[in-house]
Amino acid sequence: MLQISKLKEHSFLIYGLGLSGISVIRFFKKNKIKNFKIWDDKKIKLFRNYRVRNLKKTLKQVDYIVLSPGISLIKNKHLSIYKKKVITDLDLFYLSNKKLKSIVVTGTNGKSTTCKLLAHLLKKNKLKFSLGGNIGTPILNLKYFRKSFIIIEASSFQLSHSKFIKPDYAFFLNLTNDHLDWHGTKANYLKSKLKIFSLQTKKNYAILNESLKKVFKSKKFLSKVIIPNKKDYKKIKSKIKNNYLTSDINDENVSFIYTFAKLLKIKKNNFISAMNTFQGLPHRFEFFLKKKDVSFINDSKATSFIATKLALSSLKNIYWILGGLPKKGDKFNLSKIKKNVVKCYLIGKHVNFFKNQIQGKLVFSITKNLKNSLNKISKDIQLETHGEKNILLSPAAASFDQFSNFENRGVIFKRLCKKYARKFY
């Protein structure tokens, strides 16, 4: 096994110069590791003295390839033959920080909210922590405190290439079809997620969704398994006075946090107090505007139907804007939520996919973009004489056909809603 004390004796190729790649360079320089090169598909002026000239030769010669999380081995066959050499920034973190308590959170949906909830809980209970990984700050850029917790949001992309990850607390929230174009199969997707448990010992904790218990047992992992108790959580939920957290959409996230709080022996009153002061993340079931009886909800982060279904099951009288770049293998099961939807508005370059999913089940208009959707909704809403109405952007699709990312989609939606809100009086 690679040891941090031996890093200086090995050679490395940093493949991909994104945020994580640059953090690896800084890590190497800080630890006086000099034998490394850099490769990126784009020409780079930064760190050009380290740039590889002959990629094939370098891939063959180096001991380890530190791969950026967005790069798929399936899509890059020239890398796949060197799979055993591939490691990640997460691996470097675990090799160099054995004394810190780490919490790794993964799952298809809810990772960022759960990480933020963990951070908020620890902060309110005066426990030191750092937060990073897929949620924003590369793990190697974090400042660590003595006797602190390190909260890591881990995507399947990062985990797919990692070999040395060993969390004290591993959260596996849920699993649905996602990123299959990147992983190739659902089995590969699941395999990447399960890596958070593979090196855990009997001293470590695995907190996971009940639906994953069987597969966990089959792998004979050593960590202590804890399944959030739904009945126990329902009792405590009734005492939480935070509308964002008490909606069905966050039940899973908060139940995991409550399970963790009990492991740390945080008192119930302190847990409730922390939850009551938590503010939701932007673009995740975000109630950002209300005009009379019309509420506007930005759920741009919902990039699959399973994510959107949570929002649809939590509201009534919904004017639903959906569409974008559909996820491979995604299917819409509308039987339990179609009664909540008044009408759908289809946007993006793949409207036929969404039309086929909802046709004959829901009323819809093809509006192509957000502006047209809001104009059409304003006219349709005039037909409603009373009652609460909800205008919901929950696209059930990735954003890249019309927007740079889901944040950009959400920001534009909010801006348009505020601009056209007068039409909803």
N, C-alpha and C positions, 0 to 999 in steps of 0.2 A: 504493500500500500504506500502511496505517496505520502511523505511526511513533510510538514512545514519546515522543519530543520534542514531538510534535504533539498528544498526548492532551488537553492542557488546552484546545485549540481546538475539541474535539468535545463533543457531548452524548451521554449514555448513559442507558439504562434498565436497571436491574438487575432481571431478571425471575425471581423466586423467592428467598425469604429463608431458605434452608437454610444449612448450614455454608459452602458455597462462596459463596453470596450475601453473607453477612456478611463473609467474607474479602475480597471485592471492595470492599465499602464501606470497610474498613480500608485496603486498598491505595490507593483513591482519596484518602482523607483524608491518608494518609502522603505521597502524591505531590502533594498540594495540587490535586487535580482536583475542582472544585466543581460542575461542571454535570452532575449526575446525579440521577435519580429512582429510586424503588423501587416494584415491584409484587409482591404476593403474593395468592393466592386467599383466604387467611385474613386477617382483620383483625389488624393488627399495631400494638402500642403502641410497640415499639422503633423508633427512627428515623422516627417518624410525621411529622416535619416534611418528610421527603423523599417521602412516600407520594403516588402518582399518584391524581388524582381522576377524570380522564377518560382511560381506557386507550386507546381507539381513537385519540384525538387525539395522545396521547403517542407511540404506536407509529409514527404517521405522521411526527411531527416530529423524533424523535431520530435521531442519526447511527448509533448502534450499540446493539444489544440484547445485554446480557451474560446469557446464558441458563443457568439451573441445569441440571445434567446429567440429571436425571430427567424433564425435560419433553420430550415428543415433539412434533415439528412436525406429524406425521401426525395425531395426536389433537387438535391445537390449530390448527384451520384459520385462525383469526384471526391466528396468528403466521406461518404458512407463507408468506403473501404478502410477508413481510418477511425472507425467508430470507437474502438477501444482507447484511442488517444484523447478523445473529446472529454473535456471537463467544462465547468461553468464558474462564474463569479461566486455562486453559492457554495461551490466546493472549496474555493479558496478561503471563503469566510469560515467554513466549518473546520478546515485544516489549521486555521490560525487563531481560532477563538474557542477553546475547549471549556473555559470556565463560565461563560455567559449562559444564562437561561434563555432558550429560544422557543418561540411559538411560531409554527409554520401553518398558514391557512391556505387551503386549496379547495377546489370545487368548481363546477361550471358557473354557478350564479352566487352572488352575495359575498364574494371574497373581500372586496374593498370596504363594504359596510361593516362586516364582521371585524376587520382589522381596525377600523376607526373606533368601533365600539370597545374593542379590547384596550386600545390606547386611552380612551375616555375613562373606562373603568379603572385602569391603573393610575391614571392621573388624579382622579377624584379620591382615590384611596392612598395617595401620597407614595406610590411605588414608582421607581425610576424605570424608564423604558426608552427605546428608540424604535422607529417604524420605517420600514423601507421594503425594497424588492420591487415587485411588479407594480406597486401602488405609486411609485414616483421616484424616490431616491434610491439609486443603486446601493446594494447592501454594503459594498466595500467603501462607500462614501460616508456611511453613518458614523456619528460620534458615539462611542460607547461609554457607559458609566459603570462604575464598580457596583457589583451586585444588582445589575439591572436586567430587565427583560428585553429581548430583541424580538420584535414582531415582524414577520416576513410574509408578505403576500406572494405566493408562488404560483405562477401560471404553468400550464401543462407544457408550454414551450421550454421554460427554464428546467423543469423537472425531467423532461425527456432526455436531456443530456447530462444531468447531474449524477455523480457517483458517490459522493461523500456526505450527503445531507443527513443529519441526525438530530432532529428536534427533540427537546424535552417534552413539548406538547405539540401534537400534530392534529390539526382540524381538517377533516374531509367532509365538507358540507353537503354535497349532492353531486350527481352525475347524470347528465343528459347529452344527447348527440350534439357535439360542437367541435369545430376545428378538424373535422374529418378529412378535409382536403389537405391539411398540414400533416396529420398523423397517419393518414391512410385508412385506418380502421378504428372502430370503437374500442376494440381490444387493445390497440396500441395507445389510444387516448387514456384508457383506464390504467394501463401499465405504468404510464408516466406519472399519474396521480399517486399510485400506490407506493412510489419510491419514498415518500415521506415516512413510511413505516419500516422500510427494509433494514435499516441499521439501528433501529430503536432497541433498547434492552428492557428488561423487566422493571427498571426504575423509571421508564418513560411512559407517557400517556398517549393513547390514541382515542380522540373524541370524534365519532363518526355517525353519519346518518344510519338509521336502522336498516335501510334498504341495502347498505353496503356491508352489513355484519357478516353475511354468509361468505362473500368473496374474501373478506379479511381473514376469517377463520381458515379458509381453504389454503391460504398462503403461509399459515403457521408463523405469523409474526409474533414477536416476543412481548411487545408492549401491553400495558394494561388497557383493556378496551372499556370505554364508557360511552353509552348511548344516551343522549339527552332524554330525560323523562318528560313526556308530553303532559301527563296529568299534573306532575309537580310544577311544571312551567305555567300551566293554566292558572294555578292558584296564585302564583306571584304576578302573572300578567294582569290580573284584575286590580292590582294595586299600583300599576304603572300608569301615570297620567301624561303620557306623551303620545299624541295622536299618530305621529309618524311611526313609532315603534309598535303601537298596538294594532296597526292594520295587519291583516293576514300576510301581507307581503314580507313582513319582517319576523314572523313567528320563528322560523328556523334559525335566523341569525341570532336573535336574542336568547333563544333556548340554549344555544351553544355557549353564549357568554355567561348565562346563569350557571351552567354546568361547570365552567371554568372558575367562576367566582366561588363556588362551593369547594372546589379543590384547593383554592387559596385561603379558604376559611374566612372569606369576606362576609360580613354580617348582612342579612337580608335587607335591613333598612338602608345600609350603605349602598347595596346593589341598586335598590329602587331609586334612591336619591341620584345616583349616577345616570341611570336610564332616563330619568325625568328631565335632566339637563342636556341630554344629547341632541345635537342638531344634525339632521340628515345630510347626506352628500348630494351635491348638485347632480342633476340628470338621472336620479334614481327615485322614481315615484315622488317627484318634487312638486308640492303644491306651492306655486310661486305667485299666484294672482287670483283674486276673486272679484267679480263685478255682479252685484246683486245676487241672483241665484245661479250664476255661472262660475264654476271653478275651472282653472287651467292647471293641468298637471303635465310636467315634463318628465317622461320616463325613457329618454333617449338611449340610456344604457342597455335597455332590453333589446338584445340583438338576436334572440331566438324566440320561438313561440312559447316555450316553457317559461321564460323570463317574463314575457308579456302576459301570460295567463294569470300570473299572480296579481298583476294590476287589474285585469279584467274581472277577477273574482272578488276584488275588494271594493268595487264601485257599482253604482247603478246609473241608469240614464247616460250612457257613455256615447260620445261622438268620437270615434276612434280613428286616428290617423296612423296608417301603417304602410310599410313598404321600404324598399332599399335593395340591398344585395342579400338574397336569401341564403341561409345556411344549408349546406349539403345534407340531405336526408331529413330536413325539418318537415314535420307534418302538423297540421292544425286540428286539434280535437276541441270542437266548439260546443259540444253537447251541454256542458254544465254552465257555460258562461254566456251563451248567445242571448239569453233573456236580459242580460245586463246592457246589451249594446243596442242603441237606437239606430246608428248608421255608421258605415265605414267609409274612409276616404283614402284612396290608394295613390301613393306617390312613388317616384323613382323610375328606373329604367326596366324594371322587371314586374310590371303591374300584372302581366298575364299569370305569373306564378301565384300571386296573392288572390287574383280573381278566381283562379281554379280552386283555391283552398276554401274560399268563403261562398262561392256562387251557390244559390239555392238555400243557403243557411242564414245569410245576413244581407240586409239592404246595403248597397254601396254605390259610390260615385268614383270615377277615375279622374283625379284632380292633378296628378303628375308632380305637383310641388307643394310646399308648405303654404305659400301665399294663397294659391288657388283654393287649398283646403279650407283655410280660415274664412275666406270670402264665401265659399259654399256653405260652410257650417253656420255662418251668421244669418244666411237666408233660411236655412232649414230650421234653425232654432226659433225663428219668429213664429213657426207653426205651433210651438209649445206654449201653452198659456200659463202654466204654473209648474212648481216643483223644481228641485235641485237638478242641475245639469252639469255634466263633466266633460270638458274637452281634453282628450288624452292623446298625447303623442307617445305611443309605445310601439315602435316600428316592427318588432319581431324580425329584424334584419340588420345586417351590418350597414354602415353608412357610406361606404367608399364609392358608391355609384354617383352620388351627388355632393358629398361632403368629405372633408379631410379626415374626420373621425367623429365618434359619437358626441364628444364635447362640443365640437363645432356645430353639429346638427341641433343640439339642445340649446345652445346660445342663440342661434338664428331663430329657432322656434319661440323662445322667450321674448326676443326682441320684436318679432312680428306680432305676437299676442298683445304685448303692451301697446304697440302702435295701432292695432285694429280693435282694441278692447271696446271702444265706444260703440262699435257695431253690435255689441252683445247686450246693450242696455234694454 
